[in-house]
Structures are given as C-alpha cells and as structure tokens.
Amino acid sequence: MSAVPLRSLAASTAPRLAGVWLADQLGTSTAARVQATGHAGLDAQLPGGGWPVGAMTEVLQPAAGLHVWQLVLPALAQATATRPGAVVLVAPPHEPFAPALRAGGLDAARLCRVQTTSAAQTLWAAEQALRCRDVQAVLAWLPQAAPESLRRLQLAAAQMGQLLWVFRPARARQQASPAPLRLWVEAVDGAGGAQMQVQVLKRRGPPMEQAVVLPASNAALSRVLAASAARGEGRRAPPQPPARPAVVLPWAAWLDRLPAAGGVQHALDRMAVAAHPH
C-alpha cells in the first residue's frame, strides 16, 4: 500500500468552512443574533459584532453601577426603538436618571425596576423576568451568585431570546461562569478626561490583546446638563415634557403577581399590561 503524502497548510491559508469555528478566529456564526453595542471599537472585539441576544453578558466591575448606562444605553435605545417590550432592572444600586436615558434615546417608561432584599430574591426575579414574553432585556446586579444559578439565567435567556446583562463585583473574576461573554470594566484617566476601559475576559475567539477605551460620559447627557444649568441661571429654554418614571415593584408586589397553579403566565405578564395601558 502506497503512502499518501500529507500537505501542511499555513495558519493564514487554513480553510474556512461554513459552520466550523477555529479557536484562533473570532466567532462569527450567522445563526447567533447580536445587538450592536453602539461603540464601534467594542463591536469589533465581540463575536458577531455586538451584544449576544439570547445569552448572558457578564460585566465585572470594581464599583457597582460604574459606567453601566454608558456601556449599554446605545444598544437598549436601538433595541427598544424597533421592538416592543420592557427593560427590567433587578436590584440596581442606584435609581436611573430619566433625563439621561431620554437623552440617550431610551424612554424611561419602558423600564421596570424591581427591588429585592436578598440574593435569592434577586435571582428569582431575574429568572422570572427572563421567562416573561413581554420583556425584551434584563439587567441584574448579582453580588452573590453560584455558577448553577447563573446557568439557570443563561438557559432562560437562550430559551426566550432576550438580552441579558449580569453585573458582578471584582471578586467574581476568579470564579467560573457560564456566560459566553465576560467583560471587565473600570474607570481610567485619559487625555480628554475620564474614560472607561473594557477588557474582554471571555469570548468565542482568541484572547483579547488590548483593552477598548471608551468615553465615560455621553455627549447627549452633557447637553442636557448644560441646558439645565442654563435654566438655573435664568436663561430661557424650551420647556421639556416631564419624564415618566420607571415602574417600581417592591418584592411583595412580585409575590402578588405570581401565576395561579398550572398557569402559563409569569410574574411580569400581567404587570406589563397594568404598567403600560393602551
């Protein structure tokens, strides 16, 4: 039997087959849905070019709430402009600033802020929101969460096809996570002022060589604050319509909205109807 000579290929000439992903290539599967982040430099570093839809994005931060809206607001504004559905905030450390959201293109009336008093309540509320058909995106602050609990959230997001961001403290960086996309976000000083540095810790692709530096403030928000300061100095400015506040649900209200035994509704299904009357 004659031997068949093997021919080696350089990495640069390796074949690219449909549906086949090589570990040294950034994942670009056409089957995966993404939502553009609104930051071109960050999109270039993410598989598919944006936030994964139907999957968890885990954001690790040294301080809770740091630059959260600057990071996710452009994507939420784009998503809510084209599709119905609520944006649920589970146990946020600070109350959203409605004028900033409106300046960034997100109607505060689309928000539902859920207050919790324990890690177990936060996890339960986040999973219920993900399993609600009237929810488009979930942002959950989880200082304490086991990998098994995070896996439940990842599965719920995949089943319902929703955007999911989970914000966790710096100490979680050494813990295992089922999130297919994991980021580290921190503040840095730049030539033009404060900036935020985004490092991709985990993605479908090769390790990230250099962090992405993004502006820490929104230009539209700066204009809103400047206009507010001008009104405070006695200058006349066009009146602004009052911002509709986010719907706030205390924990007891969530328990009241649990579906009846054997029902198919979830905690937010009826709440969405009550919160957004036609």
VMD Tcl script that draws the C-alpha trace (Angstrom):
set ca {
  {0.00 0.00 0.00}
  {1.46 3.33 -1.03}
  {1.57 6.15 1.48}
  {-0.33 9.34 0.74}
  {1.84 12.38 1.45}
  {0.40 14.89 3.89}
  {0.39 18.51 2.93}
  {0.58 21.12 5.70}
  {-1.11 24.49 5.42}
  {0.00 27.73 6.99}
  {-2.36 29.23 9.52}
  {-3.13 32.08 7.14}
  {-4.29 29.64 4.45}
  {-6.33 27.36 6.71}
  {-9.70 26.55 5.10}
  {-12.78 28.38 6.38}
  {-15.76 26.04 6.26}
  {-19.33 27.09 6.93}
  {-20.37 26.17 10.45}
  {-16.80 25.36 11.52}
  {-15.13 27.63 14.07}
  {-11.38 27.67 14.71}
  {-10.21 28.72 18.16}
  {-7.88 31.41 16.80}
  {-10.74 33.11 14.93}
  {-13.36 35.45 16.37}
  {-16.74 33.73 16.38}
  {-18.95 35.00 13.55}
  {-21.72 32.40 13.39}
  {-24.65 33.68 11.31}
  {-27.03 31.64 13.48}
  {-26.30 33.77 16.55}
  {-28.23 37.05 16.90}
  {-26.48 40.13 18.17}
  {-27.40 43.70 19.04}
  {-24.86 46.34 18.09}
  {-23.35 47.95 21.18}
  {-23.24 51.45 19.70}
  {-19.46 51.51 20.27}
  {-17.63 50.65 17.04}
  {-14.39 49.74 18.80}
  {-16.19 47.32 21.12}
  {-18.27 45.77 18.32}
  {-15.03 44.89 16.52}
  {-13.96 42.80 19.52}
  {-17.21 40.90 20.07}
  {-18.27 37.73 18.23}
  {-20.81 38.66 15.59}
  {-20.16 42.35 16.17}
  {-22.39 43.11 19.16}
  {-24.08 42.01 22.39}
  {-25.33 38.42 22.17}
  {-29.12 38.08 22.05}
  {-30.36 35.03 23.93}
  {-27.20 34.74 26.02}
  {-25.67 36.19 29.15}
  {-23.15 39.02 29.13}
  {-21.38 39.20 32.49}
  {-19.87 42.56 33.39}
  {-17.37 42.64 36.26}
  {-16.68 46.00 37.94}
  {-14.64 47.28 40.87}
  {-17.59 49.51 41.86}
  {-21.27 48.66 41.41}
  {-23.05 50.79 38.82}
  {-19.85 52.17 37.30}
  {-20.49 53.34 33.70}
  {-23.33 50.85 33.27}
  {-25.60 53.11 31.26}
  {-22.81 54.50 29.13}
  {-21.96 50.90 28.23}
  {-25.43 49.50 27.46}
  {-27.65 52.53 26.74}
  {-26.90 52.78 22.98}
  {-27.88 49.15 22.47}
  {-31.04 49.44 24.56}
  {-32.08 52.59 22.71}
  {-31.71 50.82 19.36}
  {-33.48 47.67 20.54}
  {-36.47 49.43 22.12}
  {-36.87 51.72 19.11}
  {-37.60 48.75 16.85}
  {-39.25 46.18 19.14}
  {-41.81 46.31 21.97}
  {-41.10 45.02 25.44}
  {-39.95 46.15 28.86}
  {-36.40 46.61 30.14}
  {-36.23 45.12 33.63}
  {-33.68 46.30 36.19}
  {-33.29 43.82 39.03}
  {-31.77 45.22 42.25}
  {-29.92 48.18 40.66}
  {-27.62 50.00 43.12}
  {-28.86 53.44 42.03}
  {-32.08 54.88 40.63}
  {-31.89 55.55 36.86}
  {-31.62 59.22 35.86}
  {-34.57 59.69 33.49}
  {-33.24 62.77 31.61}
  {-30.03 60.91 30.80}
  {-31.94 57.91 29.49}
  {-34.19 60.14 27.38}
  {-31.15 61.97 26.01}
  {-29.69 58.59 25.04}
  {-32.87 57.54 23.23}
  {-34.45 55.28 25.87}
  {-37.94 56.07 27.19}
  {-37.90 55.68 30.97}
  {-41.47 54.42 30.77}
  {-40.10 51.21 29.24}
  {-38.21 50.46 32.47}
  {-39.38 48.23 35.30}
  {-37.20 48.45 38.42}
  {-37.54 45.53 40.84}
  {-36.45 46.00 44.45}
  {-35.22 42.94 46.36}
  {-33.83 42.32 49.82}
  {-31.77 39.14 49.36}
  {-29.64 37.31 46.81}
  {-32.29 34.60 46.48}
  {-34.98 37.17 45.66}
  {-32.75 38.84 43.09}
  {-32.04 35.58 41.29}
  {-35.70 34.60 41.34}
  {-36.84 37.97 40.00}
  {-34.23 37.93 37.22}
  {-35.28 34.46 36.08}
  {-38.98 35.36 36.16}
  {-38.30 38.48 34.09}
  {-36.35 36.43 31.54}
  {-39.23 33.98 31.20}
  {-41.78 36.72 30.57}
  {-42.85 37.21 26.97}
  {-43.31 40.98 27.49}
  {-39.67 41.59 28.44}
  {-37.01 42.50 25.91}
  {-33.94 42.91 28.12}
  {-32.89 42.22 31.72}
  {-30.14 43.94 33.71}
  {-29.43 42.20 37.03}
  {-26.98 43.16 39.77}
  {-25.82 39.94 41.46}
  {-23.08 40.43 44.06}
  {-23.62 36.83 45.17}
  {-24.48 34.08 42.72}
  {-23.34 30.47 42.35}
  {-22.43 29.16 38.87}
  {-25.53 26.94 38.97}
  {-27.76 29.98 39.47}
  {-26.08 31.86 36.65}
  {-26.55 28.83 34.43}
  {-30.30 28.98 35.02}
  {-30.32 32.60 33.89}
  {-28.25 31.73 30.83}
  {-30.70 28.97 29.87}
  {-33.72 31.23 30.39}
  {-32.20 33.95 28.18}
  {-31.45 31.35 25.49}
  {-34.97 29.92 25.58}
  {-36.69 33.31 25.33}
  {-34.14 35.08 23.09}
  {-33.59 38.12 25.30}
  {-30.72 40.45 26.05}
  {-29.23 39.74 29.47}
  {-26.54 41.66 31.35}
  {-25.41 40.47 34.78}
  {-23.27 42.89 36.80}
  {-20.95 41.40 39.41}
  {-18.14 42.64 41.70}
  {-14.41 42.32 41.13}
  {-14.09 39.31 43.43}
  {-16.15 37.22 40.98}
  {-13.37 37.50 38.41}
  {-11.69 34.34 39.77}
  {-14.94 32.35 39.77}
  {-16.20 30.12 36.98}
  {-19.05 31.49 34.89}
  {-21.36 30.02 32.21}
  {-21.56 33.39 30.45}
  {-20.29 33.13 26.84}
  {-19.22 36.78 27.03}
  {-17.44 38.20 30.07}
  {-16.12 41.76 30.42}
  {-14.06 43.74 32.90}
  {-14.97 47.46 33.06}
  {-13.10 50.08 35.06}
  {-12.53 53.83 35.05}
  {-9.26 55.26 33.72}
  {-7.89 58.75 33.25}
  {-7.43 59.86 29.66}
  {-6.12 62.91 27.85}
  {-9.66 64.21 27.40}
  {-10.89 63.37 30.90}
  {-12.45 60.31 32.49}
  {-12.80 57.22 30.33}
  {-13.84 53.62 30.78}
  {-11.66 50.70 29.85}
  {-13.31 47.50 28.66}
  {-11.37 44.24 28.68}
  {-12.92 41.10 27.20}
  {-12.11 38.28 29.62}
  {-14.06 35.58 27.81}
  {-15.41 35.32 24.29}
  {-15.68 32.86 21.45}
  {-12.32 33.58 19.93}
  {-8.68 34.27 20.78}
  {-7.69 36.22 23.91}
  {-8.06 39.97 23.60}
  {-4.66 41.62 23.24}
  {-5.60 45.18 24.15}
  {-8.48 46.72 26.07}
  {-11.00 49.03 24.39}
  {-11.14 52.56 25.80}
  {-14.50 54.31 25.54}
  {-15.76 57.74 26.66}
  {-17.06 57.72 30.22}
  {-19.72 60.36 29.54}
  {-22.45 60.74 26.96}
  {-22.41 63.79 24.69}
  {-26.21 64.00 24.72}
  {-26.26 63.88 28.51}
  {-23.69 66.65 28.66}
  {-26.02 68.82 26.56}
  {-28.94 68.02 28.89}
  {-26.93 69.02 31.94}
  {-25.71 72.18 30.24}
  {-29.28 73.15 29.35}
  {-30.34 72.51 32.95}
  {-27.54 74.71 34.21}
  {-28.57 77.44 31.77}
  {-32.15 77.38 33.06}
  {-30.82 77.61 36.59}
  {-29.01 80.81 35.66}
  {-32.22 82.41 34.45}
  {-31.83 81.75 30.75}
  {-34.95 80.71 28.96}
  {-35.02 77.29 27.35}
  {-37.87 75.38 25.64}
  {-39.95 73.52 28.24}
  {-39.28 69.81 28.46}
  {-42.09 67.28 28.92}
  {-41.98 65.59 32.33}
  {-40.21 62.25 32.27}
  {-42.33 59.24 33.10}
  {-40.65 57.41 35.95}
  {-39.71 53.76 35.81}
  {-42.25 51.34 37.20}
  {-41.01 50.27 40.63}
  {-42.17 46.94 42.03}
  {-41.38 46.10 45.65}
  {-40.85 42.45 46.47}
  {-44.36 41.97 47.87}
  {-45.90 43.12 44.59}
  {-43.99 40.44 42.72}
  {-45.38 37.77 45.03}
  {-48.92 39.07 44.40}
  {-48.39 38.66 40.66}
  {-47.32 35.05 40.74}
  {-49.38 32.95 38.28}
  {-52.01 30.57 39.53}
  {-51.10 26.90 39.77}
  {-50.98 25.33 36.34}
  {-51.00 28.70 34.59}
  {-48.63 29.66 31.82}
  {-48.13 33.31 32.69}
  {-45.11 34.65 34.52}
  {-44.71 37.37 37.11}
  {-44.35 40.23 34.62}
  {-47.02 39.19 32.13}
  {-49.92 40.86 33.93}
  {-47.73 43.61 35.33}
  {-46.81 44.73 31.81}
  {-50.46 45.17 30.94}
  {-51.13 47.18 34.11}
  {-48.00 49.31 33.78}
  {-48.48 50.18 30.10}
  {-52.24 50.74 29.49}
  {-53.29 51.43 25.93}
}
mol new
graphics top color blue
foreach p $ca { graphics top sphere $p radius 0.5 }
foreach p [lrange $ca 0 end-1] q [lrange $ca 1 end] { graphics top cylinder $p $q radius 0.2 }
display resetview
